[in-house]
Amino acid sequence: MSEARARLLGTATRLFYAEGLHAVGIERIVAEAKVTRATLYRHFPGKDELVVAYLQAVDQAVRDRAAEALGSGEPAADVLRTIARSIAEDIQSPGFRGCAFLNAVAEYPDPEHPVHQAVLAHRQWFLTTITDLLAQTGETPPEPAGRHFVMLRDGAMAAGCLSDPAVIRETFLDGVEGILRFRAASGQ
């Protein structure tokens, strides 16, 4: 990745997450990244492509953290706990403003829009990853438990910027433990 592209994406990531996708204009990104408009358009044909690249970068960061947990050799339940703790840590991080994907889909509600599609792709990957791990923890169908985990995560990510993140973190982790206890009890 060129230095200019990295600066553009880094600047866009910081501004888009902190202020919103529609609230941040191209002129501001260009100015803060210290590049020309032509440089921006050489790397990204338009703002939508920059937004998609931002979401893909966030997606890759989440995938990398999941891959690290998956590669640990730990049992599936412990991998799920590691993923849950990672989410919980995000909720308590300085500047936390909710889920980048949920925030993006709120601004791009058209299911055919490339930004919305990038969100759906991430969510499908995440649900599949969680469901596959849950399949290893019990004999009951893992799909409802996977959806439950994702809904807990969504709720925690939304609530984490609205109230005490420590309480949200604890509640989320307790909910994940509840899913795992149910899976263990029903699968043995």
Secondary structure, DSSP 8 states (H G I E B T S, - for coil): --HHHHHHHHHHHHHHHHH-TTTS-HHHHHHHHT--HHHHHHH-SSHHHHHHHHHHHHHHHHHHHHHHHHTT---HHHHHHHHHHHHHHHHTSTT--S-HHHHHHHH---TTSHHHHHHHHHHHHHHHHHHHHHHTS-SS-HHHHHHHHHHHHHHHHHHTTTS-HHHHHHHHHHHHHHHHHHHHHHH-
